[in-house]
């Protein structure tokens, strides 16, 4: 745990906070069956965070790190406030009074500590909102489709609210959940849709309010945290009037009620050993792979399309391009990826296609070897091997064909010169020398002129890119704005990335193959751009990168904030460059 937290806090060295370390719990006293949220709030530039001992509690999840940032841009100056929170989800092992010791963090070489907390734990009341006894008018339940799975296997988590017929609720607020150790795909639900269930002879209206398909990312005993819902329920208040015809009239009072599901324990097993070759992490009950080409006969320098299509259920969206050995004389371009996935009740699935464009440079007969692929079937607990067919590709010589072995040789030629004095006709010398002289002169002239023209064109192109870099970046941000309106998560963060990377590449004339966060630091330093702007620029790229792997609910929250930060950082970098 300590190593994990050391990693989490490695970024503190670049952040400026007021020097405080606060601690808080969401309830005190608490019951033995209640879930407790423990938070440490960092407002300091520090590192080497040491958590307290929590031996009297079950750690249901955590530590989780959250960073909130507030940016402002006034009169050409930007400011930001950053608060980092480390949170735990706990449950007391027994009743009693316990001390949560201090946590600590180093700030400017000195270690500061949080306050200790005295937490009182009382015996739980059996008649809580989590049971399903007849007298409960409203309660919530969390249903898990599986609790014993393999790494990479999917299952569903569904949260429902049960409302006794005759009871009613007004307004509701649902807490956000972080699934530690799981990848979440959120299933769209219709909260207006209701079903009817009979529990202990009592009819209830049932509404599904959260549905997630989860993919395990690590083995061990993991937890699905509880879902908390706050609802307002109307109850009868004091008597207003007692009308002789309409009867007694009572005031309606709204009271707040907090409903909670139980945290769930999930056992995640390691995949069976040994793991076979050509296994890429796919866990599925049904999976296929297919390859196809648009032609098998072509000429040199013609293009051929080679597609690999994967179909099935499970974590297919995690597939990435893998190494394929094409013939060495083929020029191979990076694949175009098409991803069409769906989210079902218990798992995800669909198809994913990688299309490669190949250009043969030499004539001959070539073989594109079959694809060999292994996936794991959790039902049979076995690895399944699948493969595709070989393709025979016949390449003929095209018009622009140039052999690699082309060379110029002179054979069986004897040239004897015994001195010019023996040459009777000096006109012969003139006939070959003068054209040779002018040819060499022209060649020398062109060797100077052409590089100059190319250099001038390159300079003009580079300057044009620099001038247009901001406009192109803003255009891409407008595309991101459209994606935001359409709730297109993946395309949104992709457009933000393209905008920032494209702006940087065009502004500083950096080849796309050399783009990296280290390159950003190098060029920003050369152009005297402040370290603060560097960190902000890189941080936005990191947010876009990790947003792809975060739960959908978390990605949605970050979209609008990330867009505004991207706009601001481009403006600030431009302003910084102009002041030089």
N, C-alpha and C positions, 0 to 999 in steps of 0.2 A: 504493500500500500504506500509506503513512504517513497519508494522509487517512482511510483506512478505520480504522486503529488509533486515530486521534484521536477519531473518532466512538465507537468501542468504549469508550474510556476517559473519555468525557464524564460518565459516572455516578459516577466516583470521588470527585467533590467531595462526595458525600453519604455516603460510606462511611468508617468508621473502622477502620484496620488498624495493626498494629505496623509500624514503618518498616523493611521488608525487601523486597528484590528478589532472588529466588533463580532459578537456572537449573539444568536437569538434562537429560540425554539417557538414553534407555533402554538404550543399549549403547555400550561403548567398550573395545576396538576394535570396528569393524564392517566388514562386507564390502561391496564395491562394488555388489553386487546386492541388498543388504539395505535395508529401509526403516527410517529413523531417526526417532524421536519426540523433538522438541526442545520443551521447556516452560519458560516464564517464569512464576514464581509470585509474585504481588503480595500483600503483606500490609501495605499502607500506603495512607493517604489521599493520592491523587496524581492527576496528569493528565499529558498530553503525553508519552505513551509513544513512544520512538524505538527501533525494532528494529535488530538488528545487520545488517551486510552478510553475505549468504549466497551470494556469487557462486560458491563452489566446489561448490554443491549444486543439484540440481534440487528446486524446491519443488513437491511433488506435491499438497499441499493446505495451506490455512491462509492467514492466521492464523485460528484458531478461538478464541472466547472462551467460557470456562466459569466460572460462579460457584457456589460451594458455600456454603451457609449453615447454621449450627447455632444453633437457638433454645432458650432455656431460660426458664422462668417459675417463680421461687422467691420466696415471701413477698411477692407483689404486685409484684415487680420482674422485668422481662424483660431478658435479655441476648442478644446475638447475636455470633457470630463468622463473618466472611466472608472467603473466600479466592478470588481471581480468578486464573485460569490462561489464558495465551495460548500456544497450541500450534501447531507446524508439523510437517508430515510431509515428510521430506527423503530424498533419495537422492544419494550422492556421485557426482560426475562422473568421478572417477578415483581411483586409489589414492595414498596418501601421508599425510603428517601435516599437519593443518590447524588453524588457530585460529579458533574462533567468537568474535568480538569481544563486548564488553559491550553489553547493552541498557541503556536508562536511562529513568527516569520522574521527574517533578517531585514533590517532597513538601515542602509548606509553603514553597514558593518555592525550595527547594534541589533540585538534580538528584542522584539517587542512581543508582549503576550496579551491574549484576550482575557476577559474576566472569567472566573469559574461560575458555573450555574448549579444551583441546588434544585434538583428536579424531584417532585413528589409523584410517586406512582401508586394509584389506588386500584383496588380489586375491581375487575370489570363487572358491569351490570349485564346480566344475561339477556335482558329485554332491550337489546340495542336495535338500531335500524338495519342491521345486517341479517337478522333472522327472518323467518317467513311464518311466524305465528299468526293466528287468525286476527289478533287484535291490531296488527300493523296495517295502517291505512296506506302508507307509502314506504317502499324500500327499493334498493338497487342491488343488482347481481352482476358479477363478471363471470363469463363462461369461457373456458379454455378448451379448445378442441383436442389438444394433446398436452401431456405433462412429462412425457419421456420420449426424447427425440435425439437425433444425431446433429452434429455440427453441419450447418448448411440446410437443414430440413426446415420446412415451413409449417406453421400452424396459425390458427385464428384466435383472437381475443375479442369477445363481444361483451359490451356493457349495456344493460337494460334497466329501465325504471319500471316498477310495478305500482300501479295506482288502483286502489280498491274502488270498485264501482260505487259511485255516490260521493267519493272524495274528489278533490280538485287541486291543481297547482297553478300558480301564476308566476311567470318568470323563472328562469333557472340559469345557473352559472356553473360551468364545468371546468375543472382544473386541467392544466396542461400536464402531460406525462412524458418523461424521458425513459426510453427503454434501453437500459444499460446492457450491452452485449447482444443486442438484436437490431436488425435492419427492419424498419417499418414501412409498409405500404398501406396507406389509408384507403379504406373502401368508402365510396360515396354512399350516403344513406339518406333516406327521406324521413325526417323526424315527424312528419305529419301522418305517416303510416302507422296504424295501431293494430295490434292483435289482441285476442281475448284468451286468457288462460285461467283454469280453475286450480287453485292451490288450497289444499285442506278444505275443500268444499266451498271456498270463497272465490267469486269471480274477480279478476283483475284486468285492467287495461294495461297492455305491455307496449312500451315504446323503446326501440333500439336507438341509443344516442352516441355510441362509439363502436366502430368496427375496424380492426386492424389485422392485416396479415403480417406476421413476424417471421423473420429468418434468423436463426441462431448463427452467431459469428464466432463463438468460442465455447469450449466445453466447461463443465462444472455445474454446481448447484446455483442456478440463476433465479431471479425474482421478477415477476411482473407486478409493478407497484399498484397500489389501490387507486381506484378512481373516486374522486370526491365531487359531489354535486350539491350545490346550494339551491334550495327551492323556497319560494314564498307560498305558504298555504293559507287560504282564508279560513278563519275560525269565527264563531259567534261571540260577540262582545256583550256589552251591557245593554239592558232593555231601553229602547228609545221611547216607545209608546205601546199602549195596549188598546188597540182599536176594537170597538164592539163588533164590527163586521169583519175586518181583515185579520183580527187577532193580534197577538203580540208582535212587535217589530223590534229587531235587534240590530245593533251596530256590527258591521263586518270589520274584523281586524285581521291584518296580514302579519303572519309570524314567520320568521326565517328558520329553516330546518336544514341541517347538514347531513347528507346521506353519503355513506362510504361503502365501497366494495372491499372484499378481503384481498390482500396481496396473495399472489399465487407463486408457488414454488415449482420451477421447471428444471428437470434433470436433463442435462445436455451431455450426450456421450460422444467420445472421440470416434472418428471413422475407423473401421477395422484396418489393421495393419497386416501385410505391407500395402501401401497405396500403390496401385499400378501406374505404369508409365502412361502418359497421355491422359491423365486425369486433371481436369481444370476446375474442380470444385463444385460441379453440378450434382445436386441431389434431387432426384425426380423419380416418380413412379412410371412415367412414360416419356421417352425422349428419342428423337430421330435426328439424323444429319444427312443432308443431300448436297451434291455438287453438280454444277452444270456450266457449260461453255456455250458461247453463241456461234462458234465455228471451230472446226478441227483442221481445215486446210486454208492457208493464207500465204502471203508473201512477206518478205522482210520489210520491217518498218510499218507493217499494218498492226492494228490493235486488236486484241482479243479480250473478251470479258470472261472472267472466271468467278463464279459465285459459290459461296458456302452458306447454306441455310440450315439453321438449327430450329427445331420445333419441339414443344413439349410443355409440361408444367414444372413448377419449382422455380429456383433462383436463376432462370435463364437470362434475366436482365444484367447479371453480374459477369457474363461472358465478355472477354476482351480479345482483340486479335492476337493470335499466337503464331509462332514461327513456322512457316511453310517453306520447304526447299523446292523452289522452282528451278528450271534449267538455268545454268549460269549465263547463257547467251541471251536470256530474256531480261529486258528492262522492266522492273516491277515498281508500280506506284502504290502509295499507301491506300488501304481499302476504304471504300465508302460504306458506312454502317447504317443499316436500316433496322429500326427496332419497333416492332409492333407487339406490345404486351397488353395483357388484361389483368385485372385484379378480381379474383373470384371470392367465394365465401371462405374458403380455407387455404387457398394458395394463389400464386400468380402464374402466368404462363403466356404463351404466344409464340412468336417466331423472331429470330434475329438473323440478319443477312449481312455477310461481309463480301463486297464485290471488289475484286482486284482487276486492274487494267494492266495487261502484259503486252510488251512489244518485242518480238524476236528480232535480233540484229544479224543473225547468220542463218543461211539455209541449212536444212537437214530434217531429220525425223527425231522428235523429242517425246518424252513421256512425262506427263504431270501425274505424279504418284498419288495414290489414294490417301484420304484423310483417315487416320485411325484415332478413335476417340473413346474414352471410358467415362461413364457416369455411375453414381451410386444409387441403387434402389433401396429406400428405407424399409419398404414392405418385406422384401426378400432378404434384406441385409447383405446384399451381394453387389459387386461391381459388374456392370454390364458393358461389354465391348461391342462397339459398332464401327463400321467403316464404309467408305464410298468406293467407287470404281476408279480405275486408271483412265487417263485420256491420252490417246496417241495424237500428236500434233504434227502435221506435215507442213513444212515451211519451204516455199520456193523462193528463188532469187528474184527480188524486185528491181525496179528501174534504178533506184538510188543505191543499189547494193555495192558495197566496197569491202573487199576481202581484207581480213586482218593481216594476211600473209603477202599482200601486194608489195612488190619491190621492183626496182629497176636494175637489170643486169645487162652487161655487154659481154658477149661471148664470141670466140673465134674472130676477133678483130685485131688486126695488127696495125698500129700507127707508128710510122718511122719518120722521124724528123732528123735530118743530118745537118741542120742549119739552114737559115733562110737564104744563104748564098746559093744553095743548090736548087732553090725553087725558081724556075724560069719565069713563071707568070705571077708577079706580085699582086695582080688584080684579085687573085684567089684570096690573099690575106685580107684585102679590103672587103670582099664579099661576105666574109664571115665575121670579121672583127668589128666593123661598124654596127651591124645589128646587135651584136653581143654587147657592145659598149652601151648603146641606148637602152637595151633591155635591163642591164644592170643598174643604169642610172634611174630608170623608171621604177624599178623594184626598190631601190634605196629611197626614192622620193615617197613612194606609197607606204613604205615601212615607217616613215616619220609622220605622214599625213593621217593615215588611218587611225593609229593610236590616239593622235590629237583629237580627231573628230569623235572617236568613241569616248575619250575622256571628257570632252566638252558635253557630249550627250549625257553621260553618266552624271556629271555635275549638275546639268540642267534638270535631269530626272530626280536626283536627290533633293535639289532645292524645291522642286515642285511638290515632292512628297512632304517636305517639311512644312510648306505653306498650307497644304491641304490636310495635314494630319489632324488638326482640331476639328475641321468640318466633318471629316469622315468619322471621327470618334463620336461626335454629337449625333450624326445620322444613325450610328449603331445604337446609341443610347435611346434614340427615338423608337427603334425596333424593340428594344428592351421594354420600353413603356407600353407598347402594344401587347407584348407577351405578359406584362404585369396585369393588364386589363383582362386578358384571356385566361389568367391563372395557369399559364404555361411555364411551369417551374424550370424544367431543363433548358428550354430555349432562352428563357430570361437570363439565367446565369451564364449561359454560353455567349449571349450577345454582350453582356457586361465584360466578360473575359476578352472577347474579340476587340472590343472598344479600347480597353486599356493596353493590351498587348500590341494592337495595331497602331495606336497613338505613339507608344514608346518606340516601336520599330521604325515608323516613318519619321518621327521627330529627330531621332539620333542615328538614322541610317544603319540599323542593325539587321543583319540577315536573320530570317525566321529560324534557321537551324541553330542559331546561337542565343536564342531568347531563353533567359533564365532569371531567377530572382537575384543571383549573384551579378549578372550582367546589368540589371537595373541599378544595383548599388554602385557598380563601377562607373557607369555613365552619369548617374546623378552626382556622384562625388566629383567627377571631372568637370561638370557644369555648375558646381557649387550650389547644388540644390540641397536644402536643409535635410538633416537626418530625420526630422519629424515627418516631412512630406514623403521621404523614402518609406518610412515605416507604415504610413497611412496607405500609400500606393500598394505595397506588398500585402498589407493586411486585407485590403479589398479583394485582391486576387486569391488569397487564401480562403476568404469567406466563400467566394464563388466555387473554388475547388472542392471544399469540404461540404458545401451545401448539397452537392449531388449525392452524397452518402448519408445525409441526415434525414430524419423523418420528415414527411410532407408538411406536417403541422409547423415544424420549426422553420422549414424553408419559406413558407408563406409569410411568416412574421418578419423574415430578413429581407424580403424582396424590395419593398418600398424604401427601407432604410439604406440598403446597399445602392440603389439607384441614385439617391440623393448624394451619397458619399462619392460615388463615381463622378457625377457632374462636378462636384466641388473640387475634387482632387485634380482634375484636368485643368480647371480654371486657375487653381493655385500654382500648379507647375508652370503654366504659361506665364502667369504673372511673375513668377520667380525668374524665369529665363529672360523676360523683357527688362527686368531691373538690373541685369548684369551690365 
